[in-house]
Amino acid sequence: MNKLQNFTKGFIKENPLFVTVLGMCPSLAVTTSLEKALGMGMGVFFVLVLSNFIVSLVMSNPKIAELVRPVRIPVYIVIIATLVTIVEMLMHAFLYDLYKSLGVFIPLIVVNCIILGRAEAFASENKPLDSVLDGMGMALGFTGAIVLISLFREILGAGTITIWGNLVLNLNFIFNFLHIKPIDLFVQPAGAFLSFGLILATLTAIGNSFKPKSIVKGATANE
């Protein structure tokens, strides 16, 4: 696998949400608006890229790796928790409204299985540059997935797109033209599962349409 393939595999082929179905908790909880999805995506990007880099540096040194390997999971968690704390403090200082809206889901990045999974499955066995590219690709793939879910939910559930802060795109004129109203269900918890299921089913159907169709054998035993 070359570096470009390593970077792009997280976009579609190994998308952490739509393919490996990891990180479901924040994906369903914070996707009520585009702003929240982008905020969570930025946090995951920062933590995932740096944790991959640090874990790779640690495990690339044979002497350090020999000491760390028996207790590698606690070590990874300490590294990830430190980075999450930095993200939380930065959001509290500079993006306070976003910090309040994301709430408990910021510290929960510590136990996000995407981040710990990439540290164990990839960063611990590969060089720092490759690990950084892997982290960037997976983080962007995750961000793209939750952005897609948030757009689906917010448009259908509220008729708006909350881009950032007070920058809100109102799409209610479309609903008024169609003489219908936004469906509140989509911005409620149940709507998260429904939205994820509909999007996943659509993407799976699209993916299957590009696969070669199996040849159906219609011949009888005598033929």
C-alpha positions in Angstrom: 0.0 0.0 0.0 1.5 3.3 -1.1 1.1 6.6 0.9 -1.8 7.9 -1.2 -3.7 4.6 -0.7 -2.9 4.7 3.0 -4.3 8.2 3.3 -7.4 7.7 1.2 -8.5 4.3 2.5 -10.4 5.9 5.4 -12.6 8.0 3.0 -14.7 5.1 1.6 -13.0 1.7 1.6 -12.4 1.6 5.3 -14.6 4.4 6.5 -14.7 4.1 10.3 -18.4 4.8 10.5 -20.1 3.4 7.4 -17.8 0.4 6.9 -16.3 -0.7 10.2 -19.2 0.9 12.2 -17.0 2.4 14.9 -17.6 5.6 16.9 -21.3 5.3 16.9 -21.9 7.1 20.2 -20.7 10.6 19.1 -22.0 10.0 15.5 -25.6 9.6 16.7 -25.4 12.1 19.6 -23.8 15.2 18.1 -25.2 15.1 14.5 -28.3 17.3 15.2 -26.5 20.2 13.4 -23.6 20.7 11.0 -21.8 22.9 13.5 -21.7 20.2 16.1 -20.5 17.6 13.6 -17.7 19.9 12.4 -16.7 20.6 16.0 -16.5 16.9 16.8 -14.7 16.2 13.6 -12.0 18.8 14.4 -11.5 17.3 17.9 -11.2 13.7 16.6 -8.8 14.9 13.8 -6.5 16.5 16.3 -6.5 13.6 18.7 -6.3 10.8 16.1 -3.5 12.3 14.1 -1.3 13.2 17.1 -2.0 10.0 19.0 -1.1 7.9 16.0 2.1 10.0 15.6 3.1 9.7 19.3 2.3 5.9 19.6 4.3 5.3 16.4 7.3 7.2 17.8 7.1 5.2 21.1 6.7 1.8 19.4 9.3 2.5 16.7 12.1 2.5 19.4 12.9 -1.2 20.1 14.0 -0.6 23.6 11.0 1.5 24.6 8.6 -0.7 22.7 9.9 -3.7 24.7 9.0 -2.0 28.0 5.7 -0.6 26.8 4.3 -3.6 24.9 3.0 -5.5 28.0 1.1 -2.4 29.2 0.5 -0.8 25.8 -3.2 -0.2 26.1 -3.0 1.8 29.4 -0.1 3.8 27.7 -2.2 4.5 24.6 -5.1 5.6 26.8 -2.9 8.0 28.8 -1.6 9.5 25.5 -5.1 9.9 24.1 -6.5 11.3 27.4 -3.8 13.9 27.4 -4.6 15.0 23.9 -8.4 15.1 24.6 -7.7 17.2 27.7 -5.8 19.7 25.5 -8.7 19.7 23.0 -11.3 20.3 25.8 -9.3 23.2 27.2 -8.8 24.8 23.8 -12.6 24.5 23.0 -13.4 25.9 26.5 -11.1 28.9 25.9 -11.9 29.8 22.3 -15.1 28.0 21.2 -17.2 28.1 24.4 -20.6 27.8 22.7 -19.4 24.7 20.8 -17.9 23.4 24.0 -21.2 23.7 25.8 -23.2 22.1 23.0 -20.9 19.1 22.7 -20.8 18.7 26.4 -19.8 15.2 27.7 -19.0 14.0 24.2 -15.7 15.8 24.2 -14.1 13.8 27.0 -15.7 10.7 25.6 -13.3 11.0 22.7 -10.9 9.2 25.1 -12.8 6.0 24.7 -13.6 6.4 21.0 -12.8 3.0 19.6 -11.7 4.6 16.3 -8.7 6.3 18.0 -7.7 3.4 20.2 -8.2 1.0 17.4 -5.9 2.9 15.0 -3.3 3.1 17.7 -3.3 -0.6 18.3 -3.9 -1.9 14.7 -1.8 0.6 12.7 0.3 3.2 14.6 2.0 0.6 16.8 3.2 -1.4 13.8 4.1 1.4 11.3 6.4 4.4 10.9 5.4 7.9 12.1 4.7 9.4 8.7 2.5 6.5 7.6 0.7 6.6 11.0 0.0 10.3 10.5 -1.4 9.8 7.0 -3.5 6.9 8.4 -4.8 9.1 11.2 -5.6 12.0 8.8 -7.5 9.8 6.4 -9.5 8.1 9.1 -10.3 11.4 10.8 -11.4 13.0 7.5 -13.5 9.9 6.7 -15.2 10.0 10.1 -15.8 13.8 9.8 -17.3 13.4 6.3 -19.6 10.6 7.6 -20.9 12.6 10.6 -21.3 15.8 8.4 -23.4 13.7 6.0 -25.6 12.4 8.8 -25.9 15.9 10.4 -27.0 17.5 7.1 -29.6 14.8 6.6 -31.0 15.2 10.1 -30.9 18.9 10.3 -32.4 19.6 6.9 -35.2 17.1 7.3 -35.7 17.8 11.0 -35.4 21.6 11.3 -35.2 22.9 7.7 -31.9 24.6 8.4 -28.1 24.2 8.1 -26.2 25.6 11.1 -22.9 26.2 9.4 -21.2 27.9 12.4 -22.4 30.2 15.2 -25.0 32.6 13.9 -24.4 31.6 10.3 -27.5 29.6 9.5 -28.9 28.7 6.1 -32.7 28.6 6.3 -34.3 26.1 3.9 -37.8 26.4 5.1 -38.8 28.0 1.9 -38.5 24.6 0.3 -40.8 23.1 2.8 -43.3 25.9 2.3 -43.2 25.5 -1.4 -44.0 21.8 -1.0 -46.6 22.6 1.7 -45.0 20.3 4.3 -43.2 20.9 7.6 -39.8 19.6 8.8 -40.1 16.3 10.7 -39.0 16.8 14.3 -38.3 13.1 14.6 -35.0 13.5 12.7 -33.5 15.8 15.4 -34.5 13.5 18.2 -32.5 10.4 19.4 -34.7 8.0 17.5 -34.1 10.0 14.3 -30.4 9.4 14.7 -30.8 5.7 14.3 -33.3 6.1 11.5 -31.0 8.5 9.6 -27.9 6.3 10.0 -29.9 3.3 8.8 -31.2 5.1 5.8 -27.9 6.5 4.8 -26.0 3.3 5.4 -28.6 1.3 3.3 -28.3 3.8 0.5 -24.5 3.7 0.5 -24.5 -0.1 0.6 -26.9 -0.2 -2.3 -24.7 2.2 -4.3 -21.6 0.2 -3.5 -23.3 -3.1 -4.5 -24.3 -1.6 -7.8 -20.6 -1.2 -8.8 -19.8 -4.8 -8.0 -19.8 -7.4 -10.8 -23.1 -9.3 -10.8 -22.9 -13.0 -10.1 -23.6 -15.3 -13.0 -26.7 -17.2 -12.5 -26.5 -20.8 -13.7 -29.6 -21.7 -15.5 -28.4 -24.9 -17.1 -29.9 -28.2 -16.0 -27.9 -31.2 -15.0 -28.3 -32.7 -18.5 -26.8 -29.6 -20.1 
